[in-house]
Amino acid sequence: MAVVPSGSISLPQHHLKTMLANCAAFQTWTSTVDVAAALEKIYINGWPEPANNAEYYSLAEHTAYRPCAKIFFKRSAYRADSVGVSFGFANSGELLLQLVQTAPEVTNDNFPTSDAETIWENSLGAILDELWALPVTSGYLAIAKIADVVKWCGHPDDAATEGVCQGADATIEWGAI
């Protein structure tokens, strides 16, 4: 049964998913050919459960899911502020956008190479720039700010079970749904 998002908590996440899937830079990064395929690379609140009721994801699962985006509703990040004399409410909030990929090149100690970092930074910048530039239309968020962009990479000790991954977390502040 497909669950249909509604309301000011789940709709922003799904609107961001739609926006991201419509970004050509995201489609290029995920090697997807259209919006429908790009949507399959975006997960809300994390990945599906590991296969076969396993406790952890396998290396093959990690590799198959990436590159991908994960969208989370940030804790304590929803506001409904009164506006004007009619005392209506304007919704706003913050989402966490996490972009993750398998590093295309790694060093002998399981860190992304300098070139891999530059390639990742180029992709990340293109995706965030295009997301910011999207017009506010039906089914999209009114993005007020993209903030707190933090790059990271997986721990080298996890390379055997998770692969070497690169990622970034960004706070997406929105002002309307």
C-alpha positions in Angstrom: 0.0 0.0 0.0 1.4 3.4 -1.0 1.3 6.0 1.7 0.4 9.4 0.4 2.2 12.3 2.1 0.1 15.0 3.6 0.5 17.9 6.0 3.3 20.2 7.0 5.7 17.5 8.3 5.8 14.9 5.4 5.0 17.2 2.5 8.2 19.2 2.7 10.3 16.1 2.5 8.4 14.9 -0.5 8.6 18.3 -2.2 12.3 18.4 -1.7 12.5 14.9 -3.2 10.6 16.0 -6.3 12.8 19.1 -6.6 16.0 17.1 -6.4 14.8 14.5 -8.9 14.2 17.4 -11.4 17.8 18.7 -11.1 19.9 17.8 -14.1 23.0 17.8 -11.9 21.5 15.2 -9.6 20.5 13.0 -12.5 24.0 13.3 -13.9 25.6 12.5 -10.5 23.3 9.4 -10.1 23.6 8.3 -13.7 19.8 8.4 -14.1 18.1 9.3 -17.3 15.0 10.9 -16.1 13.0 12.2 -13.1 11.4 8.7 -12.5 14.8 7.0 -12.3 16.2 9.9 -10.2 13.3 9.5 -7.7 14.4 5.9 -7.1 17.8 7.2 -5.8 16.2 9.5 -3.1 15.2 8.1 0.2 13.1 9.7 2.9 14.2 8.9 6.4 16.8 6.4 5.3 17.2 3.3 3.2 14.8 0.4 3.3 15.6 -2.4 5.8 18.6 -4.6 5.0 17.8 -7.7 2.8 16.9 -11.0 4.4 16.2 -9.4 7.8 19.9 -8.9 8.3 21.1 -6.7 11.1 23.4 -4.7 8.8 23.6 -3.8 5.2 26.0 -5.8 3.0 28.7 -4.2 1.0 26.7 -5.0 -2.1 23.7 -3.2 -0.7 25.8 -0.1 0.2 27.2 0.0 -3.3 23.8 -0.6 -5.0 22.1 2.3 -3.1 24.9 4.8 -3.8 25.0 7.4 -5.1 21.9 8.6 -3.4 20.2 11.2 -1.4 18.5 10.8 2.0 16.1 13.4 3.3 15.3 13.8 7.0 13.1 16.2 8.9 15.4 17.9 11.4 14.5 17.6 15.0 12.7 20.7 16.4 12.8 22.2 13.0 9.1 23.0 12.2 7.5 26.3 12.8 4.0 27.8 12.4 4.2 31.5 12.9 1.2 33.8 13.0 1.2 36.4 10.3 -0.8 39.6 9.7 -3.9 40.8 11.5 -5.9 37.7 10.5 -3.6 35.5 12.6 -3.2 33.0 9.9 -0.1 30.8 10.1 2.9 30.5 7.8 4.7 27.2 8.0 8.5 26.9 7.8 11.1 24.5 8.8 14.4 22.7 8.2 15.2 19.5 6.4 18.5 17.6 6.4 19.6 16.6 2.9 22.3 14.0 2.9 24.1 13.1 -0.4 26.3 10.0 -0.4 28.4 8.3 -3.0 31.0 5.6 -3.3 34.4 7.2 -3.7 35.6 6.7 -7.3 39.3 6.6 -6.3 40.8 5.7 -2.9 44.2 5.8 -1.3 46.0 2.8 0.2 44.6 3.7 3.6 41.0 3.8 2.3 40.4 7.5 2.1 39.1 9.3 -1.1 42.0 10.7 -3.2 42.5 14.4 -3.7 41.0 14.1 -7.2 38.0 12.1 -5.9 37.4 14.9 -3.4 37.5 17.6 -6.1 35.1 15.5 -8.3 32.8 15.1 -5.4 32.9 18.9 -4.5 32.1 19.7 -8.2 29.1 17.4 -8.1 27.9 18.6 -4.7 28.2 22.3 -5.8 26.4 21.7 -9.0 23.5 19.9 -7.2 23.1 22.6 -4.5 23.4 25.4 -7.0 20.7 24.0 -9.2 18.5 23.1 -6.3 18.7 26.7 -5.1 18.0 28.1 -8.6 14.8 26.1 -9.1 11.7 28.3 -9.3 9.0 27.9 -6.7 6.2 26.0 -8.4 3.5 23.6 -7.3 5.0 20.6 -5.6 8.2 22.4 -4.7 9.4 24.1 -1.6 10.2 27.7 -1.2 13.8 27.3 -0.2 14.9 30.2 2.1 18.4 29.0 2.7 20.9 26.2 2.2 23.1 26.2 5.2 25.6 24.2 7.3 27.0 22.1 4.4 29.4 19.6 5.9 31.4 17.2 3.8 32.5 13.9 5.3 33.8 10.5 4.3 33.3 7.0 5.8 35.7 5.6 8.3 38.6 3.7 6.8 38.0 0.8 9.1 34.5 0.3 7.6 35.8 0.0 4.0 35.6 -3.8 3.9 31.9 -3.8 4.9 30.6 -0.5 3.6 33.1 0.5 0.9 34.7 3.9 0.9 32.0 6.6 0.8 31.9 10.3 0.5 29.0 12.4 1.7 27.7 15.8 2.6 24.9 17.0 4.9 23.1 20.2 4.2 20.4 22.0 6.0 17.6 23.1 3.7 15.5 25.9 5.3 12.1 26.2 3.7 9.4 28.8 4.0 6.3 27.5 2.3 4.7 24.2 1.1 
